[in-house]
């Protein structure tokens, strides 16, 4: 009887050891098979931790810009968008520059939605900015993976995870993170339509739909900030390198026009002006160029009006993105690293 007990204990011990070894090998195999995904998750966690550590929120933010966006979000939460005040505007109406913020609906409507679910709070206000930032990190990984490989994608994602401007803006109620997300989402969907093989991926069989969705993404970026048109430069460079322009690319324009037309129809129904957004933005441009940065060059005036609401100061903002102060002095070498 004792011998049988000894044998039984030995068998049980062997089973435990083998089970542990099996579990250990199973975990190692899982890590090997999903190494890239796990590394991307770690980078994502690192990026999230960094953004939360340098949390800005509403209290420490720009009381004018973010104050206006927050006010608009609360008004939308209460069902008051106040666009009816633009009904029957005079032809020579001179808008306040801050009025342009009212038309960046994709910036403050998502927070108003979060207010309805979680209540009005600082975290609800910036939640979409944080999601946009982290989602952009994943998008950058996939774009780099498409052009190079997964290792380059991980490096690109890691560099973006601690890019200073994105870290600080990711917890602020500002349009910059949103427009960045929608530009790169549109570019990613466009590249998937270009690169996917119809035989290996069933989604590639309807490339027209992918191009259309890409255009919708650019259209949503337009609702965040008019500087979404910088995406044209990226696409133009792509067309130059590939030397191909397909008829299907018209679906990108159609996707954008779907958003643009929807917005226009709403403004027409409320105010009678289909192009209200562009009329107000154009008026803001004229003021900024006339009073803040006078220019003697009509062609430059036109270019600045087209690209961005902050176009009159673009030559100052671009160096700042690379760590150079707007005085063109005091180079930040960490910024230039990018």
N, C-alpha and C positions, 0 to 999 in steps of 0.2 A: 504493500500500500504506500509505504514511504517512497519507494522507487518511482511509483506512478506519479506521486505528488511532485517529486523532483523533476521528472521528465516534463510534466505539465507546466511547471514554473519555467523551465528552460525554454519550452516552446513559446510561452507567453512573452518571455524576455526577447527572444529572437524576433517575434512578430512586431514588438514595439520598436526594436532597433531598425528592422526593415521598413516599418511604416514611417519612422522618422527620416530614414534615408530617402524613401520614396517621396515624402513631402518636401524634403530639402532639394532633391533633384527636380521635382516639379516646379518649385519656386525659381530655381536657377534657369530652367528651360523657359519659364514664363518671362523672366527678366531678359534673357537673350532674344526671345522672339519679339518682345515689345520694348526693346531698349530705347529706340528713338522716341516713342510715345511717352515713356516714363521720364526721359530727360526733358522733353517738352513740358510735361506736367510740373517737373521740378523748377524749370525756368519760369513757368506761369506762377507758381507759388512764391518764388523769389520776387517776381515783379509785383505781385499783389502785396506781399509783406512790405516791400519798399514804398509802395504808394500809400499804404495805410500808415507807415511810420512818418512819412512826410505829408500827412493829411492836411489839406488847406481848408476845405469846406466853405461855408458861407461867412462864418464869423471873421476869418482872417483874409477874406477875399476882397476884391475891388468892390467897394460899396456902391459905385455907380453902375458899372456894367452888370455885375451879377445881381445887384439890387433890382435892376430893371427886369432881368430874366426871371428872377424869383417872383417878382410882383406879377409878371405875365403868367407864370405857372400857377400862382394862387388864383388869379382872375379866371384862368381856364378851368381850374378845379371848381370854382364857383359858377362856371358857365357864362362868364362875361369876358368876351374877347375884344370888345370895343372897336371893331373895325368899321362899324356903322358911322363913326365920326368922320370918315373919309368920303362920305357920300356928297356928291356934287362939289368936288374941290375946284377952286378957281384955277385957271390955266397957269398962273404965275405963283402958285402956292410954294412957299419956301419951308421945307420940313426941318424940324430939329434933327440934328445928326443921330440922336438917340432913338428917333422913331424907326430907324432901320431895324432895331432890335425886335420890334413887334412882328416883323415879317420872317424872322428866323424861327418859324414854328416848330421845327423838328428839335430845337434846343429846349423849349419849355413845355411842349405838350407831353412828352414822355414823363418828365417829373410830375406833372399834374396827374397823370395816370397812377404813378406810384403813391401820390398823396391819397388817392381814393382807396388804395389797398392798405397802405401802412400808416396813413396819417401824415400830416405836415411835419417834416423834420429835416434836419440838415443832411442826414444820411439818405433820405428819400430824394432830396433835391439833387444830390450828386451821383446817385446810384448808376444812372445810365452813362454818365461820363466815365465812370470806373469800368463799366462793362464794355463800353466802346474801346477803351484803352487796351484792356486785356484781350479783347477779340481781335484788335488790330495786330497785336503781337502774334497771335496764331495765324492770321492772314499773311503776315510778312514771312513766317516760316514756310508756308505753302508756296508763296511766290518764289522764294529763293530755291525751294526744293524743285519746283517746276523748271527753273532755268539752269540750276546746277545739280545739287543732290541734297540728301537729307542732312548731311553734316554741315553744309553751308547754311541750310535752313535753320539749324540749331544755333549756329554762330550769329546769324542775322537776328533771330529772336532774342538771343541773350543780349546782344548790343542794344536792341530796342528796349529791353526790359528795364534798363537803367538810364535811358536817354533823359537827361535832366528836364527838358521842357515838357515831355510827355508825363513824367512822374509828377510834376507839379500841377499840370493842367488836368490830370485824370481825376482829381478830387475837387474840381471847380465847375461851376455851372456856366460854361463858356462854349462857343460854337466850334472852337478849333479841333477838339478831340473828335467831335461828331463828324465834321466835314472830312477829316483825315480818314476816319473809319469808312465812310461811304465811298470815298475815292478809291481806297485800296480794295474794298470789297468789290466794287465795279471792275477794277483792273483784274482781280483774281478770277472773277466769273468770266471775264473776257478771255483770259489766258486759258482757262479750262475749256472753253469753247474752241479755242485754237489748237490746243495740244491733245485733248482727249481723243483716243482712237475709238471709232464707232463700233469696232468689233469687240473691244475689251470693256467698254462702258456704254450701257444702253442709253444713258442721259445724253451722250454725244450725238445720238441720232437726231435730236431736235436742237440743233445748234442755233437756229433762229430764236428759239425761246430763251436760250442762255444769253444771247446778245441782247435780247429785249430786257431780261432781268438785270443785266449789266447796266443798261440805260436807265432803268428804274432806280438803281442804286445811285447813279450820278444825279438823278432828279431829286432824290431824298437829300443828297449832299447839298444841292442848290437850296433846299429849304432850310439848311443849317447856315450856309454862308455862300455868297455868290462866288467866292474864290474857288469853288468846285471846278470852275472852268480851267484851272491849272491841269486838270486831267487830260485836256486836249493836247498839252505839250507831251505828256507821257505817251499817249496813243500815237502822236505824230512821230515821235522818235521810234516807236515800234514799227510804224508803217515804213519809215525810211530804212530801217535795218532789214526788214523782211522783203521790202519792195513789192508788197502785195496789197491791193485794196479790193475787197470783196463786196459784192452787191449786198450780202447779208449784213454788212456793217450798218446798213440803213436801219436795222432793227434796234441798234443802240440809240439812234436818234429818236426812233418811235417810242422806245421805253422812257427816255427823258421827257419827251413831249407828253406822254401819258400823265406824268406827275405835274408837269408845267401847266397842262390844260386843266387838270383837276383843280389846281390851286387858282388858276385864272377864272374858272367858272364860279368858284366860291366867292371870290372877290367881286365878280360881276353881279352875282345875286345879291350881295350885301351892299355894295357901293355903286354898282353900275360901271366900274372900271376893271376890265379884264386884266390889264397890265399894271395894276396898282402897285405891286411889289417893285417892278422896274421903274415906275415913275417916281416913287418915293426914294428908292436907292439912287437914281440918277440925280435927284435934287440934292441928296446928301453929298454925292461926289462933287457936284458943282461947288457946294459950300466949302468942302474940305480942300479942294484944289485952289479955290479962289482966296480963301482966308488963311489956311494953314500952311500951304506949300505952293505959292504962286508959280506958274510955269509959263514960259514964253513959247513953248513948243506945242502947237496944236496936235501934232501926231502923238506926242507923249501923253497929252491930256486925254486923248481918245483911248489909248492903251490902258492908262490907269483907271479910266472909268469902266472899262470892260472887265478887268481882272478881279478887282477886289474892293470892298468898301474901304479897306485900309490902304488902297493903292497909292495914295499920295505919300504914304510913309513906308512903302514897301522896301525902298532902298535902305531903310533903317532897320526894318524888321528882319530881313533876310540874313544880314550878318549876325544879328542877335541869336538866330537859330543855330549858328555855328560857334557861339560863345564869344562873339565880338560885340562890344558895346556900340551903341548907335553913334558915338562920337568918333568911331573908327580907331579908337585907342584901347589899351588894356586888353590884349588878346587873351582869351581863356583857352589854354592849350588842351584842357579836357574837352571843351566844346569842339575845337578843331580836329580832335581825334576822330570825330565822326565824318 
